[in-house]
Amino acid sequence: MAIFKDHTINVKQLLGFIPEALITNLSVTTRIDHYAKVLHGNKLFYLLLYGILDNEKLSQRTLEDTFNDSVFKILFNLDEDETVRRSSISERLSKVDPDYFKQIYECIYEQFAELYALTERKKYNLIRVDSSMVSETTSKLLEGIDNKSGKKAVKYSIAFDGVLPCHSNVFTKPTYGSEDIALPEAIMEHKKRGRSPEYLCNGQRPAINQDNAGL
């Protein structure tokens, strides 16, 4: 199976890899639809997925326009009279359980990983790990790394296996401002999943205690 270079796939084909039973089951186990009137978990997932694919820059305004568009409603079998406003999207995103989306992604990732033969998996057995800091005003973040400038930051650490992101961490405590703490933890969590790849952090191999890490 080759890397997806120059490979095109439409939304309907992409959704074919995502079992509806999984989305329905997660809606129950994560209670994502608790108190939701219109933007149920499956609709929110479809909206975000379609919005990312259909827009160069994603915003609450573009998500509102996307949901209220007749093409989107036909594609996802929604009632024509269903509508949402930006304020509703904003409120829903602020309270939704992100584990719902994480579990959907992990399920799909495992499906694709199984399509690789052993020789192909070895070829992509180098995991790259890197972090990004995203800042927002303190009034919009309940928790985060406070840099005393009127903003708080959230650190996202992502592991990439050469084909797809294979692990992620979200750090909000001040100690994780240091990559010497954040990256080793991301590596250790990924390693607990049973794989033994070689890691590159920010382009360099991490200086982790070999006895503790088992690398």
Secondary structure, 3 states (H helix, E strand, C coil): CCCCCCCCCCHHHHHCCCCHHHHHHHHHHCCCCCCCCCCCHHHHHHHHHHHHHHCCCCCHHHHHHHHCCHHHHHHCCCCCCCCCCHHHHHHHHHHCCCHHHHHHHHHHHHHHHCCCCHHHHHHCCEEEEEEEEEEEECCCCCCCEECCCCEEEEEEEEEECCCCEEEEEEECCHHHHCHHHHHHHHHHHHHCCCCCCEEEECCECCCCCHHHHCC
